[in-house]
Amino acid sequence: MIDILKKSLLFKGMKSEEIEDYLNFAKASVKNFKRGESVFIAGDYVKELYILLSGEVTVENITQSGKKTIVNVFDKPGTVFAEVYLFIDEPLHHYASATKDTSLLIIKKDFIVSQEDNYKMIINNIISILANKAYYLNKKLMICTAKSIRNKIINYLLIIDEGGFIKLPFNKTAFAEFLSVPRPSLSRELSQMKAEGLIEERNNKIYFSRTKLEDLL
């Protein structure tokens, strides 16, 4: 577990023994979730910080009519989530569930904001995590406010670009929910973009020319 946590932004700059010492101090616990089990629901108040050790957690918004929109998918071990709501006195607006058998490390809020001199690094890292979340939300706003489905796809590809390709973190249905577009419309647009030579799909990856896509915006 320590090897995973050393890669987590929460413990950036900390040695293995420092992490172990902090976990003991914070009385951190590991909780396992079966696939489909709820991690938290809208209306809950966050009192703990979650760190993914293994598995996958999907965060969704569900309207009163039952329509689901994927907000985020966490599948990288060491990922921290629910950090924003940990520091505001507001109930959650989203639902989170395990989409695979999942293990989470849980740390109570009181130990995140501890004033112990030995753990000041945790507070510094939390500030960095919150800044990254603000940056991510700004990127998602750029994607979801695009005027057309094609522009939403292009913005997503350019923002997530790993060097001329991206690895899709979810299936086409979830991708459509993330972009807030109908699944058939997304499939049609992707097929059209492939036919025009703008993108190529192989092994759950989408390849593209950044220059070509930028010229279309």
N, C-alpha and C positions, 0 to 999 in steps of 0.2 A: 504493500500500500504506500509506503514512504516514497518509493520510486515514482509512483503516479503523482503524488502530492508535490514532489520536487519540480514537476513540470507545470503545476497549477500556478496561475497568477497570484493566488492568495498567499503562497509561500515563496514567491520569487525572492531570491537573495538569501534564503535561509538554508542552513546546513541540515543534514538528516537528523542529527541529535537535537537541534533546535526545534525542528518540526515535531519530533517525538515528545520533547519536553512540553511544547505548547499544547499538543493534543491531550496530554495527561492533565495539564493545568485546566484546560477548557472542558474536561470530561466529555470529549467528543465521542460520538457513538456511530455505529454503522447500522443502517436499516436496509433490509432487502425488500424489493417489490416484485411481485409476479407480473408477467405481461398483462396489460389491461387494468392493473390496479392504480387507483388514484394516488397521486403524490400530494396535491392540494386542489382545492376547488375555489371558485369565485365566491367572495364573501368572507373567506378566511383572513385572519390577520397573521402576518408572518412574524414569528418569534425566533426563527432559526435560519441559518444559512445552509444551503445545500451544495455539496460538491460531488460530482459524478465520479464514481470509481469504476463502474462497468455498466454496460447496457445502453439504454437509450430512453430519453424522456422527451415527450412532445408537449408543447404548450399551445393551447388553443383558446380562441374566443368562440363562445357559443351564444348565438342570439336567442331571443325569446321564441322565435319560430323554429329553432333547432338547427339553423345553418351554422356550420363550423368553418372557422378560418384559422389556419395554422399561423401562429405567431413566431414560433421558433422550434427547432429540433436540436437537442443536445445529445451528441453521441461521442464526443471526444473526452476520454478520461482526464480528470482534473478540472473540467469546466465548472465554474461557479455560477449558480443562478438563484433568483429571488432576492438578490442583493439590494435592488432599488426599494422594494416594499419593506425591507428590513429596517429602513431608516425613515419611513414616513408612517404617520398614523392613519393609514388608509387601507381599506380591505382590498384584497386581490380582485382584479377584474377578469382573470383568466383561469383556465383549468389546466392542470398538468397531470399526465399519466405516463406510466411506463409502457413503452411500445415494444420492449423486450424485457426479459428478466433483468432486473437492475439493482445495483448496490449504490447507496448514497452515504457519504459521510455527512453527519449533521452536527453543527456547532451552534450553540445557543447565542443569542444576540449579546448578552451581558459579557461574554468572553471575547467577542469581536471588538467591542469598544473599550476593552480593558485598558486602564491607565498604567498597567505594569510596565516599567521601563524596558524589561526584557522583550516585550512584544510590540514595541512601537512600529516595527516593520509591518505588522499585520494591518495597522491603520493606514500606513502609507500605501500598501498594496490594494486595500479596499478603495481608496481614492482613485487609484489607477484603473481598477476594474469598473468603477462607476463612470469614469471618463470614457472608457472603451464602449460601455453600454450606450452612452449618449451618442457617440460616433456611429455605432451600429444602427440606432434608431433613426438617425439622420439619413443614413444610407437607405434604410427601408422606406422612409418617407419619399425619397427621390424615386425609388422603384415604383411604389404603389400609386403615386400621383401622376405618373406618366399618362399621356392622353390616349394612347392606343395599346393594345395587347403586345404588338411588336415592340413598341418602345419600352414597355415594362420588361420584356424579355431581354432586350438589348441592354438596358440599364443594369439589370441583374447580372448579366454576363460580364459587363465591363467592371462592375464594382467587385465582383467575387473573383475576377480574373486571376488565375494561377500561372499565367504565362502562355496565353493562347488557348487555354482550355479551362474548364471547371469540372469538378466532380459533383454531380447532383447529390445532395444530402437526403433527398426524399424521392418517392415515386411521382409519376405524372399527376395523379390525383392530388397528392399533398402539395406539389409544385403549383398547381392551379389554385389551391386554397391559399397558399402563401402569397400569390400575386393577386388574389381576389378576382379571379376570372373563371368563367365556366370551363370545365375540363375539355369538352369537345372543341371549344374555341381555341384553347391553348394548343391542342393537338394539331388542329388545322394550320395554325400560324407556324408552328415548328416545322410541319411538313412543307409548307410554302417556303420557309427560309432555307430548308435543306434543298429544295428544288432550285432555288435561286443561287445556290452555292455559298450562302452566307454562313451556314453552320454544318457540322458533320457530327453525328452521334456514333460513338463506339464505346462498348463496355461501361455503360452508365456515365460516360463523360461526353461533354459537348465541346468540340473544337471549333475555333473561329479565328478570323483575322481582326484584331483590335481596330486597325485602321479602317477597314471596310465598315465595321459597325459604327464607329465614331462618325463617319461621313453620313450615316443615315439619320443621325439625331438633329 
